[in-house]
């Protein structure tokens, strides 16, 4: 502890571990501290004992659930799209070598009381019952527009400026009705609510293109959805980046309490105290739990972890994602269901782990807010429900060198996590994050 570092990082969540790995590779002297005795923080994967300690402290683990070591249960349920930003980070940092990914069998969407397979390609979308007969031609024109669109070629823009016009303008231009808008905005672009409609259209169009590219990769591998998942749980993602940091001389201290954020006479960050030791550095990065005075609350997220004895009805799959668009449930935010099994090495044979997440909209019983999702997943052996506050940094950190990450949201993908990584990196270094392929033999040299 009694040393000088370039950067101290508090918490081993995914965001923090990605930055730890990247900054270490760039030659920064990094000290990484976590108060927990395990990696991952809020993005950890827990065994049964840890799960019960977190949600039912003191309660015994039922013997019929099987062996403790067969469970890797995510606290923050998410999947990766095959073409999303985090996958590129895994590739360029060579963290992929530490992980084994498997394809998610199917992606489905809830519509008028039933669940339907989400089309994997724009061509498949045109034959889906999710798009009405009289809308199919308009949808085809929209997908062709995105396929042909080139930012440098105004002839492909059809009078639309995606950086200025909103998605309301785009939907109107292609005469797309509410049902088609719901399919594009929620099943393909994966927006959590309808606020995206009044923002510049570039964001949504980029997401749809990313979905299409991910689906194309999936088809080339004969996969049933554009999503992938690491065997043995998402907790291996932060551990992979932690390993990368360690290879480049990053120092890790788990089970280490942080008792004080030390500041100098000007109020700028100077170090971290644990016990009677102080580690000093120029900058600090950490998750909101270490900086309650530097964040503001923006909402709450509901997450339910359910242990099942069978696959979710109507999916007929070892793994699945189900999206319940907010308009279908009378809510303001979508509900997401993820389901995993022994195929992903997260539970024993004959068990499934279904997770439900959404934004809390009331102060009442969270179980009532996710009732529509609970009905879909079938009989539940055990359920664990938690409600977590969502925080964002109150300042950008450049004035005091304290850089705080955002809480993990209710979305089922990692794009918002990667956006936070890029934003933090720019504030910390003053430059854009540019991914460069790590030399293959760097680990051997280290």
N, C-alpha and C positions, 0 to 999 in steps of 0.2 A: 504493500500500500504506500509506503513512504518513498515514492518515486515521482518523477515528473513525466507526464504523458502529453501527447498531442490532443487526444480525445478520450474522455471517459464516457462509457455507454451504460445506462442503467436499465435493466430488464432485458430478458432474452426472448422477447416476442419476435415475430417474423420480421417486422419492419426494422427493429433494432439490429437483428442479426445480419440482415442484408447489408445495412450500412456498415456494420462492423467488418464484414468480409470485404466490401468494396474499398473502404478506407485503408484497411490493412494491406491489401494488394497494392494500393497507391503509395505505400511507404509510410503511412502514419503509424505512430506508436499508440496502440489502443489498449485501454484497460476496460474490461467488460464485467460488470457486477450484476448479480441477481440475488434478491433476498430469499428466493425459493431454492430448494435443493434439487431442482430439475430444470431442464431447458424448456423454453417455449412461452412462459408466462401465460397470458390469456389465449395464446394460440397453441397450447400444449395438447398432447394426446395422453389421456390418463388410463391407467389400468382400473380394475374394479374397486380395489381398496382405496385408491386415490379419489375415485368418483364418489364413493360413499362418504369419505372423509369431507369432501367439499360440500355435498348436498345434504347428507344425513349423518352428521358427525355423531359418532357413538353407536350407530346402528350396525348390526352385523351384516355381512354380505351373505345372501342366501346361497347355500351350498349347491343348489340345483342350477345356478348360473354357470358353473364350470370353473375352470382354472383362472386365476387372476392374470397370469401372464399371457393368456390368449386374447386379452382385450386391449385395444388401442382406440380410445373414444375421444373424438375431437371436441374441444370446448367451443371452438368457432368453426361450424361446418361450412366448408366451401369446396368447390371443384375448380380445376383449371381448364380454361379453353386452350386448345392446342396452339392457337396463334396469338395468345395474349402476351402482354409485356413481361410478366414474371417468367414465362417459359423462356423468353429470350435472355433474361438475366441468368437463369439456370444454365443455359447453353454457353453464354459468353464467359461466365465465371468458372465453368467446368464443374459446377456443383452437381450436375446431372450424374456424374460418375458415382455419387454416393446414394443415389435413389433409384428405385425401380417403379415405373409408372404402369398402370393398367387403364384400359378404356372403361368409361362408364357405359353400361349397356344401353340405356335409353334416357331420353329427355321428353317430358310430357307437360302438358298445360291443361289446367282445369277450365272448362267452358260449359256453362248451362248444366251444371250438376254432373258432368262426366269428365273423364280425363282422356286426352288425345295425344298421340305422338307428335312432338314438334318436328316439322319437316327439317331435314338435314341440309337441303339446298334450296335455292330459289325455285328451281325447276320442280322439285317435290312439293314446294309450298303451293304451287299453282294447281295441284291436284288434291290438296288437303281440304277437308270439310271446314277447317278453321277460316278459310277465305270463301266468301259467298260467290256463287256462280257469276253474278253480274259485276263482281269486283276483280275477278281473276285477270282480265285484260289490263285493268288499271294497275294492279300489283305487278304484272309482268313488265309494264313500262317503267315502273319505279325501279325494279331490280335491274333492268337493262341500263337504266340511267346511271345507277351506281357502278355497274360493271364497266361502263364506257367512260365514266367521269375522270377527267384529268385536270388537276389544279392549274396547270400551265396552259391549258387549251380552252379558251372561252367558248369555242364552238360546241363543247360537250356540256356546258353549264345550263343550257335551255333557259337563260335569263335568271337563273337562281344563283345567289351568292351564299354558299353554305356557311360562310363565316359571319354573315350579317342576317340573312333570312332565318326565321325560326322553323321548327318542325311543323307548326301550324300552317305556315306558308307552303311548305313542301307537300304536306298532306292535301292541302287545297289545290295545289298545282296539279297533282295526279288524281284528284277526285277520289281519295281513299276515305271510306266511311269509318265509323268508330270501331267496328269489329276488326277491320284490317289494321287500323292504327294500333289497337290493343295487341294484335299478333306481332306486329313489327316492333313496337316500343317495349313490350314486356317479355315476349317469348324469344325474340332475336337480339334486341339491343339490351335486354335485361335491366331496364330501368325499374327502380324501386317504387316510383310513383309517377304521376303525370306532370310533374313540374318541368320535366325535360322539354315539353311541347313549346314552352315560351322561351327556351334558351336557343342559341345559335344551332342550326341543324347539323353542323359539321360533327359535333360530338356523337349524335345518334347515328349518322351515316357511317362514321368510322367504326362504330360498334357493330353495325349490321355487316359491314365488309369484313370485320374481324371474325364474326360468327360464320360467315360464308367461307372464309379461308380456313377456319378451324374445321368446318364440316368437310371441306375438300380434302384436308389431311386425313380426317377420320375415314372417309370413303376409300382413300388409297390404302388404308390398313384394314379395311373391311370391318370398321368399328360401327357401333350403333348410335353413337352420339358424338358431338364435337368435344366432349369433356374427358379429362384424364384425372387420375388420382394416384398419389404415391402409396405403395404397399406399406402397411404398418402405421398408417396415420399421417396426418398433416404435421404432427410434431417433428417429423424427420426433416421438414423444410428448414426451420430455424437451426436445427442441429447441423444440417449440411453447411449452412453459411457460417456457423460458429467454427466448424472444422476448417473451413477455408481461411477464416481469420487466424486461427491457431497456427496453420501452416505458415502464415506470413508474420509470425511472432506476436500475434494478439494474445493478451493475458486474460484468462477467465477466472472469476471467483464466484462460485455458487454458494448458497446458504450464508450470504454475507449481508448483514443488516446495514442499511444506509440511514445514519442517524442525523446527519446534517449536510445541507448543501452550503458550502463555504463560499462567501463572497468577499471581495476586497472593499476598500473604503469608498470606491465609486459605485458599488452595487453590482459589479460584474462577477461572473463565475470565476472562482479560484480553485475549488477542489471539492472533494467529497470526504466526509469523516465517517469512519466506522470504528466504534470503540475509541481507543486513544490514538488511532492512526489516521493520517490524512493523506490521500492521494491527490496530487495537484495536476491540473491540465489547463489548456487554453479554452477548451470548449467541452460542453456536456450535451449528450443526447439521451432522451429517456421517454418511457411511456407515461401517460398521464398520472398513474398511481404514485409516481415519485415527485410530482410537481403540482400538488393540489392548488397552490396559489398562482399557478401560471396557466390555468386552463379555465374554460367555461363549458358548462353543460348545455348540450344541444338537443337532448332527447334521451329515450331509453329503448333498449332492444330486448325483446323476449326471445329466449332460446329454450327449447325443450329437447331432451335426449330421451329416446324411447327404445327399450330393448324388446324386440319382437321374436316370435317363434316361427314366423313365416314371412315371405316377401309381401310387399304391399299389394293388395288385391288389384287386379286389372293390369299390373305392370308385367307380370310373368318374367321377371328379370332378377339377376343377382345384385344389380345396382341401378339406381334411377335418380333422376331429379324431377320434381313436379313443381311447377310454378302456378300459384293461384293469383291471377291478376286482381288488383284491388277492386275493379268494377264488378267482378264476378262474386265477390264476397261482401260488397257494400262497405268496404273500408277505404281508407285513403292511401294505404300502402300494400304492396304485394306480400304474400306469404310464400316462403320457400320450404320445400321438403327435400332432404337428401336421404338416400337409403343405401347402406353398404352391407357387405356380408363377408363370409370367410374368403371369398374370391379376392378381396382386397386385404386380407390378413388382419382384420380389425376385430374379429370376434370368432368364436368356435363354430364348427359345423352345426347347422340347425338353428343358428341365431342370426338376426339382422339388427342393425343399428339405424334407426330412423331419427333424423334431427329436423326440427322445425324452427324457423327463425322469421321474425318480422319486427317492425317498429311498434312499440307500445303506443296506443292512441288514447287510452283511458287510465285512470288510477285504480281501476277495479281488478277483478280476478283475471290474471293473464291467461288462464286456461280457457276462459270464455272468448278471449280475443283470437285464439287459435283453434276454436272448436271445429271450424270447417275443415281444417287440416287433420285434426285428430280423428275425424270421422273417416277420412280417406285411408288412413294407414292400417286400419283393421285392429284386431285384438292386441292389447299392450300388456307385456309381462311386467315391466317396470318403467316408471317415468320420472324424470328429474327436470324440474322447471326452474329457470332462473331469470331474473330481470336485471339487466346491467345498465348503468348510466353511460351515455355516449358523451365524450369530451373532445374538444378541439383546442389548440393552443390559443391563448388570449393575445399573444404577440408573436411576431415572426422570429424572435430570438436574436436578431442581429445587434440589438442594443446591449444585451447582457451576456451573450454567448450561451444562452440556455435554449436548447432546441427540443421541443416536445412533439412527439408523434400524435396522430389522431387515434381515437378508439376504433376498433373494428366494427364495421356496420353490419346490417342484416342481409346484405346482398350475398348471392351464392357464388360469387367469383372474386378474383383478386385484383381487378383493375383499379379499384379505389386504393388498395394497399400499395400498388406500384406507383400510382399518382402521388401518394404521400411520400414514398421513397424519393422520387424525382424532385419533389418540392423541397424536402428536407436537405437533400444533397446540394441543391442550388443555393439554399440559404446558408448552408454550412461552408461551402467552398467558393461561392460566388460564380460558379460556372455550371453549365448544363451537364447532365449525366450522359456521357458518351461511352457505350459499352464496347470494350475491346476484348478480343479472344485471349484468354490466359494461356501462356505457353503450356503445352501438354506435360512437359517434364518439370514444371515449377515445383510440384510437390516433392519430387525426388531430390531436386536441388536443395529445397528447404530442409 
